[in-house]
Amino acid sequence: MNINEQQALRDKVGALMLEWAEGREPPFTGEGREGFDDAILAAHLIADEGRLNLQRWVEAARRSGLSWTQVGEVLGISKQAAQQRFRTAQDDEALPDAGEAERIVRYGATAFNEMSMMRTEGEQGHELVDVGPLALVFRPTQRRWQYRRIIGTNAAVARMEREGWSYVASWLPFLYYKRPAD
């Protein structure tokens, strides 16, 4: 990404705050103390969303084959710093341990066909360990598996846990769960 593209993105983020300030009734001008608490919260929400997006893009890049070294180079940090900052529990689950069989990656998964793909893999003893753009990642096991996909409301998550389902991963807007079939 060149310097002009970087500056254009920075300008757009800055414009979000200006748009927020102008859209308030009355508009926030910063001339007095009133309204700064809301301005701080608005800036915090923008920064939070940016961090969440960064995490998701790093996860997608890793699933597409980018190494931790490459992620670190893009961000100007070391491989170890990139791993410490962005590695998730799903990363550890998705990577085979020493002596474990290779991961099984099924490409072409969409919101319309992935449940069927997961059902087929689960019947063959393949445990879902990660999801990504157009891909499902499994590892072979000695048991059959069931899978569910939900929209992640608090009530739905609580129900899944009560029913013995284990969280696997999320890919907006879905949360993916598994449990042994037998």
C-alpha positions as CSV (number, residue, x, y, z in Angstrom):
1,M,0.0,0.0,0.0
2,N,1.5,3.3,-1.0
3,I,1.7,6.4,1.2
4,N,-1.3,8.1,-0.6
5,E,-3.5,5.1,0.1
6,Q,-2.4,5.1,3.8
7,Q,-3.2,8.8,4.1
8,A,-6.6,8.4,2.4
9,L,-7.5,5.7,5.0
10,R,-6.4,7.9,7.9
11,D,-8.5,10.8,6.5
12,K,-11.6,8.6,6.3
13,V,-11.2,7.5,9.9
14,G,-10.7,11.1,11.0
15,A,-13.8,12.0,9.0
16,L,-15.8,9.5,11.0
17,M,-15.2,11.5,14.2
18,L,-16.1,14.8,12.4
19,E,-19.3,13.3,11.0
20,W,-20.2,12.1,14.5
21,A,-19.5,15.5,16.0
22,E,-21.5,17.4,13.3
23,G,-24.4,14.9,13.5
24,R,-25.1,15.4,17.2
25,E,-27.9,17.7,18.4
26,P,-26.5,20.2,19.1
27,P,-23.3,19.5,17.2
28,F,-20.2,18.9,19.3
29,T,-17.8,21.8,18.9
30,G,-15.3,21.1,21.6
31,E,-15.6,24.7,22.9
32,G,-16.5,23.6,26.4
33,R,-16.1,20.6,28.6
34,E,-19.6,19.2,27.8
35,G,-19.6,16.4,25.3
36,F,-16.0,15.3,25.6
37,D,-17.0,12.1,27.4
38,D,-19.1,11.1,24.4
39,A,-16.3,12.1,22.0
40,I,-13.9,9.9,24.0
41,L,-16.4,7.0,23.8
42,A,-16.9,7.6,20.1
43,A,-13.1,7.5,19.4
44,H,-12.8,4.4,21.6
45,L,-15.5,2.6,19.6
46,I,-13.8,3.5,16.3
47,A,-10.4,2.3,17.7
48,D,-12.1,-0.9,19.0
49,E,-13.6,-1.7,15.7
50,G,-10.3,-1.1,14.0
51,R,-8.6,-3.6,16.3
52,L,-11.3,-6.1,15.7
53,N,-10.9,-5.7,11.9
54,L,-7.2,-6.0,12.2
55,Q,-7.5,-9.3,14.1
56,R,-10.0,-10.7,11.5
57,W,-7.7,-9.7,8.6
58,V,-4.7,-11.3,10.2
59,E,-6.7,-14.5,10.8
60,A,-7.9,-14.5,7.2
61,A,-4.3,-13.9,6.0
62,R,-3.0,-16.8,8.1
63,R,-5.7,-19.1,6.7
64,S,-4.7,-18.1,3.2
65,G,-1.1,-19.1,3.9
66,L,0.7,-15.9,5.1
67,S,3.4,-16.8,7.6
68,W,3.8,-15.1,11.0
69,T,7.1,-13.6,9.6
70,Q,5.2,-12.1,6.7
71,V,2.4,-10.7,9.0
72,G,5.1,-9.2,11.2
73,E,6.9,-7.6,8.2
74,V,3.7,-5.9,7.1
75,L,3.2,-4.4,10.5
76,G,6.8,-3.6,11.2
77,I,7.1,-6.0,14.1
78,S,8.9,-9.3,14.7
79,K,7.4,-12.7,13.9
80,Q,7.2,-13.4,17.7
81,A,5.4,-10.1,18.4
82,A,2.9,-10.9,15.6
83,Q,2.2,-14.3,17.1
84,Q,1.9,-12.9,20.6
85,R,-0.5,-10.2,19.5
86,F,-2.7,-12.1,17.1
87,R,-2.5,-15.8,17.8
88,T,-5.8,-17.3,19.0
89,A,-6.8,-20.5,20.7
90,Q,-8.2,-21.6,17.4
91,D,-4.7,-21.3,15.9
92,D,-3.3,-23.7,18.4
93,E,-6.2,-26.1,17.8
94,A,-5.9,-26.0,14.1
95,L,-2.2,-26.7,14.0
96,P,-1.4,-30.4,14.2
97,D,0.7,-31.5,17.2
98,A,3.8,-33.6,16.7
99,G,2.8,-37.0,15.3
100,E,-0.8,-35.9,14.6
101,A,-2.2,-36.4,11.2
102,E,-2.4,-33.6,8.7
103,R,-5.2,-31.1,8.8
104,I,-8.0,-31.6,6.3
105,V,-9.0,-28.4,4.6
106,R,-12.3,-28.4,2.6
107,Y,-12.5,-25.5,0.3
108,G,-15.6,-24.1,-1.4
109,A,-17.6,-23.8,1.8
110,T,-20.4,-21.2,1.7
111,A,-23.2,-20.3,4.0
112,F,-25.4,-22.5,1.8
113,N,-23.4,-25.7,1.6
114,E,-21.1,-25.7,4.7
115,M,-23.6,-27.5,7.0
116,S,-23.8,-30.3,4.5
117,M,-20.1,-30.4,4.3
118,M,-19.7,-30.5,8.1
119,R,-22.3,-33.2,8.4
120,T,-20.4,-35.4,5.9
121,E,-17.0,-34.8,7.5
122,G,-18.4,-35.4,11.0
123,E,-19.8,-38.8,10.0
124,Q,-16.3,-39.7,8.8
125,G,-14.8,-38.8,12.1
126,H,-13.3,-35.4,11.1
127,E,-13.4,-32.9,13.9
128,L,-13.9,-29.2,12.9
129,V,-11.1,-27.1,14.3
130,D,-11.4,-23.8,12.3
131,V,-13.4,-22.0,9.7
132,G,-12.5,-19.3,7.3
133,P,-13.4,-17.7,4.0
134,L,-14.7,-20.5,1.8
135,A,-12.9,-23.1,3.9
136,L,-13.5,-25.6,6.8
137,V,-10.6,-27.1,8.7
138,F,-10.8,-30.6,10.2
139,R,-8.6,-33.1,11.9
140,P,-9.1,-36.8,11.8
141,T,-10.3,-38.5,15.1
142,Q,-11.7,-41.8,16.2
143,R,-15.2,-40.5,16.8
144,R,-18.1,-39.1,14.8
145,W,-19.0,-35.4,15.3
146,Q,-22.1,-33.2,15.1
147,Y,-22.0,-29.5,14.1
148,R,-24.2,-26.5,14.6
149,R,-24.0,-23.0,13.3
150,I,-25.9,-20.1,15.1
151,I,-26.2,-16.4,15.1
152,G,-24.4,-15.4,18.3
153,T,-26.9,-13.9,20.6
154,N,-26.2,-14.3,24.3
155,A,-29.3,-16.5,24.8
156,A,-28.3,-18.8,21.9
157,V,-24.7,-19.2,23.2
158,A,-25.9,-20.0,26.7
159,R,-28.4,-22.6,25.2
160,M,-25.6,-24.3,23.2
161,E,-23.4,-24.6,26.3
162,R,-26.2,-26.1,28.3
163,E,-26.8,-28.6,25.6
164,G,-23.2,-29.7,25.6
165,W,-21.9,-28.0,22.5
166,S,-18.3,-26.7,22.4
167,Y,-17.4,-23.5,20.6
168,V,-15.1,-23.9,17.6
169,A,-14.8,-20.6,15.8
170,S,-16.7,-17.6,14.4
171,W,-17.0,-16.2,11.0
172,L,-19.4,-13.3,10.9
173,P,-22.3,-13.5,11.4
174,F,-22.1,-17.2,12.5
175,L,-20.7,-19.1,15.5
176,Y,-19.7,-22.7,15.0
177,Y,-20.1,-25.4,17.6
178,K,-19.3,-29.2,17.8
179,R,-20.0,-32.1,20.0
180,P,-19.3,-35.9,19.7
181,A,-22.1,-37.7,18.0
182,D,-21.9,-40.8,20.2
